[in-house]
């Protein structure tokens, strides 16, 4: 072969690689894109409470979203054929867990919202609304026996006694005045929508009311797992709205520092495994600094804020400074400590720009406890002093800092994957490449690439001063999980803390999308723009059973090719809430025939074989 021919041969191979192989590679990729026009939002950095709640509230065939901005209110974003409306206020104030279900079987959905108790000074009970099909929220009155007054946290509608109606778990943050008495209440539905107190489970400690509804022993009676303080606890449902603590029998060891739990049938064997996120929240005095961007972030609470004097220059730029009432708008500037005046609301994060000549000096003596709030002053030599006394958690970003003492932080904790072995769980984390240590706050489960195996999306806590990139583990079946790079699930607001995540196929294109809510940040919708032409899917809309049993809590089993995957209606990785997503999504890879079996909570079943895929079918009424 002469040199010219050899050269042409090499060029032809290169041409083939570029124009033949790359299109093939592009035909199979998993990627996401944040969308704003289809998900209009408040462009404010606000505190959050838990994952968004997903439900087709108006029953028009598209999934709506309830979002909770902590201390501000709960809002609904209606879904108009795959495009969300702007947030609409339902109720304002300090709201916590949210749950959705038709408790009186009138065909309309009810929404229950747990209200905070002002750290014990303002105990209140949960609010209940009926949602009509023409998008009206109607506030309902008290039950004949009013729900307990409490520092509300978790609410979950479940059929705990398998009689076909929805009962209620209603758990509170413990009030010291109760002197250890349990405030973890269980209410029974009389069949007509009246809830009466049936009993309690043992009192929780601290923030130990976070709840996962699941069925870990496969007896078709709903169980739940409590976490958030100390070792996680497994409560086995006995079928009569009583529960037994079987933690020592179920778990391989005590598992602590848990931030979130979600159920996942990772191996397609037809039972519910568990993925557990672990991590620490910020500690008082945590400071993060990036010398390249000259950005400093901090976290403080319960007392004095103490930062080194910061070399910045003539102009001080503060971003997303946040502390809730009563210190949300108390800023004292310069030697005279004059009040900084804000224009507009002060609940959201505040961006402040100060010139040194407007903030000269710092008070000689300050009794921070008598005059609580932020103190900011220019103290000379390009340096600024930021201090104060803040009771509630406070965070902020400071730009242009020319140096800061080295700060050490913990390396994080290891998430845990537990395989369901029937009567107990086995820790298989290391076997599946999930052993990287992080501070993770929550996880959600979906088959993002439609390959027939459920994937994991994990949200990091973050460090305030950098963009927060989520972790996406693609489930490859027998070969385990693969960490996907360049997926574009990144939130960019500084000063925010990763917190809440939920999955939803909002436009019903057969690809599961993602909603993320950052504490002290914004809500984000990431559209799934993955391309997997050979991967099929099936969306199964679950209706009520023939006798009228709710779809909520129903078990949905599929058999396709050699897989046997199970999911549960309403299953979520939320900490205090429960969704009502009756559109169950299954990735099928290249399978084209699927057997679907639905088991409602009262034991009724219905089975259907589907040979036409990439569509939505309905089972139930």
C-alpha positions, 0 to 999 in steps of 0.5 A: 500500500503506497503512502497516498492510499494509506493516507486515504484509508486512515482518513476514511476510518476517521470519517467513519468514526466521526460520522458513523459511531458518534450518531450511534453514541448519541442515540443512547444517552441519559441527560436532563435540562432545567425548564423554566417556561414549563415550570414558572416559579417565584424567583426568590430564595425561600426556606422549604419543607420536604419534597413536593407532593405529586397528585392529579388534584383536578383529575384531568389526567396530568399530575399537579404539584403541591410545594411547601415554602416553610413558614410562608405557605403551601401552593399548588401548581396546576398542570395544563397538558404538560405545562405548569401554571404559576404557584397559587396560594392555598394557605399561608403560614408555618406548614409541614407535612402534606398528604392527599387522598379521598377519605370520604369516597365522594370522588374528590381528593382531600389534602391534609396539611400539618401545621407547625406549633411555634416551637411549642408556643402555638400548638395547632392541629392539621388543616383539611381541604377538599379539591374539586375537579374545577380546581377549587380548594374548599376548607373543611371543618373539624372532624366530630373528634378534632385532630390533636393539637400539636407541633405538627410534622408528619401526615400520611393517609394509609389503609392501615387495617385493609378495610378499603378506606384511608386512615391517618398517621399524624405524628408530632414533634414532642412537646416538653409539656407533654412530659414524654407522652406520645404524640404519634397518633393513629386515626381510624376512618369509620368508612364515611370520612370521619377520623377517630383516634385509634391509638398511638405508637411510642413517643418519638425523640427530637426530630424522629417523626420522619416516616417511610410507608412500605411493606418490608415483610411482603404480607400486604399489610402496610408497615412504616419506618421512623427515622430522624433521631437515633437508630431507625425503627421498623414498625410492622403493621398487624392489620388492625391499626396496631404496630409492633417494633421489629427493628432488631429483627429486621435491620442488620445493625443500628443505622443512625444519622439517616436523612432520608429513606426510599423503597426500591426494587433494585433487583426486580425480584418483586419485593421492596429494598431500601436506599438510605441517605445519610449525612449531617446538617450544618453545625453552628459555626460552619464556614466554607471558603473558596480562595479562587472565587473569593466566596465565603459562606457560613451557618450559625444558630442559637447564639452569637455569630462570630466571624473573623474581620473580612478583608474585602475593600470599599464595597460589601456584597452579601448574597442570600442572607437568611434568618427567619423571624424575629431576626429576618430583617434586623440589620444594624449598620456601622458604629451607630447601629442604625437600622437597615431598611428593606423595601418589600418583603423580608421572608426570602433571602436578601442580597445587600450591597453596602459602601464603606462610607455608609457603614463606618465603624462598629459599636464599642460595646454591644449586648447582642442578647438584648438587641438581637440581630445582625451587626455589620460595619466597616472597620478600616484597612479594607476590612468589614466586621459581621457579627450578631446574635441569631437564635434561628438558623442563619446563613449567608454568602459574602463575596470578594473575601481576600482570605480566610483561615483554613476550615476543616469539615467532616468527610461525610457519611456512607449511604446504605442499600439494604436488600430485602431477604424476606424477614430481614435486610442485608447491607449490600452497599459495597457490593454495588459501588455505592460506598462514597462518603457524602452529606446526602439529604434525600433520594428518589427512585425512577427508571430514568433510562427505561432499561427495566431497572429502577435508578437512584437520584440523590441530592447532596447537602452542598456547601453553600458556596458552590453549585449543587450537583445531584448524584444519579446512579443508573441501575445496570441490573446484574452489573450494579449501579453506575454513576452518571456524569454530565447529567445536568441536574445542577442547582446554581443558587448560592447559599442554598442547602440541598433538601427535597426531591421528587420524580414525575412524568409531568408531560407524559412522554414516557420519560421521568422528570425531576423536581428539586427544592433547595432549602433557602433556595428555589424550586427546579424542574429538570426535564428528562431529554434522554434518548434511548430509542430501543427502550420501551415504557408503560404508564399504568394509571391505577384507579379505584378497585371495584368496591371503591378502595382507593388506589393509594397504597396499591401494589403494582407488579409487572412481569416482562422478559425475565423481570418481576418488578414491584412499585407502590402507588404513592411511594415517595422519598419524602420525609414527612409527606406522602404523594398521590401519584396514581400514574405508575411508570415502568421502563421495559428495555426492549420488551414488548409484552407485559403482565400487570397485576394490581393488588389494592389494600383491601385484597382485591386484584386485577391482572392485565396483559399488555402487548402494545407498549409506549403508552398509558393504560388504566387498571381500575375504575 
